[in-house]
Amino acid sequence: MPEAPLAAIRSLPSWLLGRAAARGRALVAEALAAEGLKMWHHVVLSAVRDLAPVAQADLGRSVQLDPKDLVGVLNDLQAAGHVVREPDPKDRRKNAVSLTEGGARLLKRCEKAARTANEELLAPLSAAERDRFMGLLIRISGTEG
């Protein structure tokens, strides 16, 4: 009897992690789309909340987004009234980005939607398995500490 297609590939942890990540991204993207946002909008809003006021260049470095792409995301967020770009008090030649009240409210809704999507992703696992899984992911992702 022949082996199932791609059996060798499907046995690789990297392949399985990729599939799980793709499913997780799809669930979160769908949840964010209900708020009118894409993944990068959510990432940037979250970083702005944590770092504000933040120079645009520092923001891009913190989320590892190409400056041209960051400008597009910020243009979308500013046009929708979720962020403001004002001269940076530390260096008036640069823009500093901050959340608006509406942006903060939107971010709270997005965080709730993302948590719900991740709950769906991890639904097959018990609470103890989720804790163990998260610990293992942190260890192998290099984000520990």
Phi, psi and chi 1 to 4 in degrees:
 res  aa     phi    psi   chi1   chi2   chi3   chi4
   1 MET       -  129.9  174.9  152.9   41.1      -
   2 PRO   -69.8  152.0   19.4  -24.6      -      -
   3 GLU   -68.9  153.2 -122.3 -179.3  -82.0      -
   4 ALA   -60.4  145.6      -      -      -      -
   5 PRO   -56.0  137.6  -18.0   26.2      -      -
   6 LEU    62.4   25.4  -58.1  176.4      -      -
   7 ALA   -57.0  -41.1      -      -      -      -
   8 ALA   -65.4  -42.8      -      -      -      -
   9 ILE   -66.7  -45.7  -64.1  -65.0      -      -
  10 ARG   -67.0  -13.2  -68.8  175.2 -174.3 -146.1
  11 SER   -88.8   -5.3   69.6      -      -      -
  12 LEU   -82.1  130.3  -64.5  172.7      -      -
  13 PRO   -56.4  -37.4  -22.3   30.7      -      -
  14 SER   -62.2  -38.7   55.2      -      -      -
  15 TRP   -67.2  -45.5 -170.3   85.9      -      -
  16 LEU   -63.9  -41.2  -68.6  168.8      -      -
  17 LEU   -62.8  -40.3  -77.5  168.9      -      -
  18 GLY   -61.3  -42.8      -      -      -      -
  19 ARG   -65.1  -44.3  -63.4  -57.9  -54.3  148.2
  20 ALA   -63.0  -42.2      -      -      -      -
  21 ALA   -63.2  -42.3      -      -      -      -
  22 ALA   -62.3  -41.3      -      -      -      -
  23 ARG   -65.3  -43.4 -178.3  165.8 -179.1  -98.5
  24 GLY   -61.9  -44.7      -      -      -      -
  25 ARG   -61.6  -40.6  -81.5 -169.2  -57.1  -84.1
  26 ALA   -64.7  -42.5      -      -      -      -
  27 LEU   -63.5  -44.3  -70.6  167.8      -      -
  28 VAL   -68.3  -42.6  171.5      -      -      -
  29 ALA   -59.5  -40.9      -      -      -      -
  30 GLU   -64.8  -42.2 -177.1  179.6  -27.1      -
  31 ALA   -65.1  -41.4      -      -      -      -
  32 LEU   -69.6  -34.3  -65.9  174.9      -      -
  33 ALA   -59.8  -31.9      -      -      -      -
  34 ALA   -64.2  -22.8      -      -      -      -
  35 GLU   -96.7    2.1  -67.7  -69.2  -17.1      -
  36 GLY    82.4   17.6      -      -      -      -
  37 LEU  -118.4  160.2  -67.5 -173.6      -      -
  38 LYS  -107.6  169.9  -65.8 -179.8  179.4  168.6
  39 MET   -54.8  -46.1  -65.0  -77.4  -92.8      -
  40 TRP   -65.2  -31.8  -83.4  113.0      -      -
  41 HIS   -60.8  -45.1  -66.3  106.2      -      -
  42 HIS   -64.2  -45.3 -178.5 -137.3      -      -
  43 VAL   -59.1  -47.3  169.7      -      -      -
  44 VAL   -66.9  -42.9  168.9      -      -      -
  45 LEU   -57.9  -44.7  -81.6  175.9      -      -
  46 SER   -63.5  -43.4 -175.1      -      -      -
  47 ALA   -65.6  -40.3      -      -      -      -
  48 VAL   -62.5  -43.4  169.1      -      -      -
  49 ARG   -58.7  -44.1 -175.6 -129.9    6.8 -119.8
  50 ASP   -73.7  -29.1  -66.5  -11.5      -      -
  51 LEU  -111.3  -11.2  -58.0  170.8      -      -
  52 ALA   -61.1  149.5      -      -      -      -
  53 PRO   -71.8  136.7   25.6  -28.7      -      -
  54 VAL  -126.7  135.0   59.6      -      -      -
  55 ALA   -62.4  140.8      -      -      -      -
  56 GLN   -54.8  -42.8 -156.1  167.0  -64.3      -
  57 ALA   -64.2  -41.1      -      -      -      -
  58 ASP   -66.0  -37.5  -65.7  -22.5      -      -
  59 LEU   -60.8  -48.0  175.4   61.8      -      -
  60 GLY   -59.3  -42.1      -      -      -      -
  61 ARG   -65.3  -39.4  -80.1 -170.6  -66.9  -82.4
  62 SER   -66.1  -31.7   75.2      -      -      -
  63 VAL  -103.6    1.2  -62.7      -      -      -
  64 GLN    55.9   50.5  -61.0  177.7  -22.6      -
  65 LEU  -116.2  133.9 -172.9   58.2      -      -
  66 ASP   -54.4  137.8 -179.7   88.7      -      -
  67 PRO   -53.5  -39.5  -26.8   34.2      -      -
  68 LYS   -64.5  -40.9  -67.3 -177.6  -62.3  -69.3
  69 ASP   -68.9  -37.9  -65.1  -29.4      -      -
  70 LEU   -61.7  -41.9  177.4   63.0      -      -
  71 VAL   -58.2  -43.5  167.2      -      -      -
  72 GLY   -62.2  -44.0      -      -      -      -
  73 VAL   -64.0  -46.2  169.8      -      -      -
  74 LEU   -64.1  -37.3  -73.1  173.4      -      -
  75 ASN   -60.1  -44.8  -74.4  -14.1      -      -
  76 ASP   -60.1  -48.1  -67.5  -14.7      -      -
  77 LEU   -66.9  -37.8  -67.2  171.2      -      -
  78 GLN   -70.6  -41.6 -172.8  169.1    7.1      -
  79 ALA   -61.4  -32.2      -      -      -      -
  80 ALA   -86.1   -1.7      -      -      -      -
  81 GLY    81.5   21.5      -      -      -      -
  82 HIS   -95.1  -23.9  -57.2  -50.3      -      -
  83 VAL  -136.9  160.6  -60.4      -      -      -
  84 VAL  -126.5  144.5  -67.9      -      -      -
  85 ARG  -115.3  121.8  -72.0 -176.8  -87.9 -163.9
  86 GLU  -131.8  161.5  -60.1  171.2  -38.8      -
  87 PRO   -55.7  134.1  -25.6   34.4      -      -
  88 ASP   -68.7  125.1 -172.1  -27.0      -      -
  89 PRO   -61.6  -24.6    2.2   -4.2      -      -
  90 LYS   -81.5  -27.0  -62.6  174.9 -158.9  154.8
  91 ASP  -154.6   97.9 -176.5  -14.6      -      -
  92 ARG   -63.0  -10.9  -48.2 -107.6  -19.9  131.9
  93 ARG   -78.7  -13.0  -63.5  167.5  -62.6  165.9
  94 LYS  -110.7  159.1  -62.4  178.6 -180.0  177.9
  95 ASN   -94.5  139.8  -80.9  -33.3      -      -
  96 ALA  -109.8  138.6      -      -      -      -
  97 VAL  -108.6  136.6 -175.2      -      -      -
  98 SER  -137.8  156.8  -60.5      -      -      -
  99 LEU   -78.7  148.0  -79.3 -175.5      -      -
 100 THR   -89.5  170.8   63.5      -      -      -
 101 GLU   -59.9  -41.3  -74.5 -176.2   29.4      -
 102 GLY   -63.7  -37.7      -      -      -      -
 103 GLY   -65.0  -39.0      -      -      -      -
 104 ALA   -65.3  -41.2      -      -      -      -
 105 ARG   -64.9  -43.3  -74.3 -168.8  -58.4  -88.1
 106 LEU   -61.7  -42.9  174.0   64.4      -      -
 107 LEU   -60.5  -41.2  179.9   57.0      -      -
 108 LYS   -60.4  -42.7  -76.9 -174.4 -174.0 -134.1
 109 ARG   -64.5  -40.9  -69.0 -166.9  -50.3  -88.2
 110 CYS   -66.5  -39.7  -71.4      -      -      -
 111 GLU   -63.4  -40.7  -72.2  173.5  -26.8      -
 112 LYS   -64.2  -44.1 -178.0  178.5 -179.5 -162.1
 113 ALA   -62.7  -41.0      -      -      -      -
 114 ALA   -66.8  -39.8      -      -      -      -
 115 ARG   -62.5  -43.0  -83.4 -167.9  -55.8  -83.0
 116 THR   -62.4  -42.4  -60.6      -      -      -
 117 ALA   -63.2  -39.8      -      -      -      -
 118 ASN   -70.5  -31.5  -83.7  -80.6      -      -
 119 GLU   -61.6  -41.6  -72.6  -67.8  -37.7      -
 120 GLU   -63.8  -41.5 -177.0  178.8  -19.4      -
 121 LEU   -59.7  -42.9  175.8   68.0      -      -
 122 LEU   -93.7    5.4  -60.8  179.4      -      -
 123 ALA   -53.0  -35.1      -      -      -      -
 124 PRO   -68.1  -11.0  -20.1   30.7      -      -
 125 LEU  -100.8  146.5  -55.6  178.5      -      -
 126 SER   -72.8  170.0   69.7      -      -      -
 127 ALA   -60.3  -42.3      -      -      -      -
 128 ALA   -65.8  -40.0      -      -      -      -
 129 GLU   -65.1  -38.4  -72.2  171.7  -33.3      -
 130 ARG   -61.5  -46.3  -71.7  177.3 -169.6 -155.5
 131 ASP   -60.2  -46.1  -71.4  -15.7      -      -
 132 ARG   -64.2  -45.2  178.1   90.4  172.4  121.5
 133 PHE   -59.9  -46.1 -177.8   64.2      -      -
 134 MET   -62.0  -42.3  -71.1  -60.4  -65.3      -
 135 GLY   -60.6  -42.6      -      -      -      -
 136 LEU   -66.9  -41.6  -66.8  169.5      -      -
 137 LEU   -61.0  -42.5  -76.3  175.0      -      -
 138 ILE   -61.1  -43.9  -71.0  166.6      -      -
 139 ARG   -63.3  -44.9  -77.6  175.3   50.4 -162.0
 140 ILE   -83.2  -16.2   66.3  173.5      -      -
 141 SER   -83.1  -12.7   68.3      -      -      -
 142 GLY    77.6   17.3      -      -      -      -
 143 THR  -103.0    7.0   59.1      -      -      -
 144 GLU   -66.3  143.9 -162.1  168.8   22.3      -
 145 GLY    84.5      -      -      -      -      -
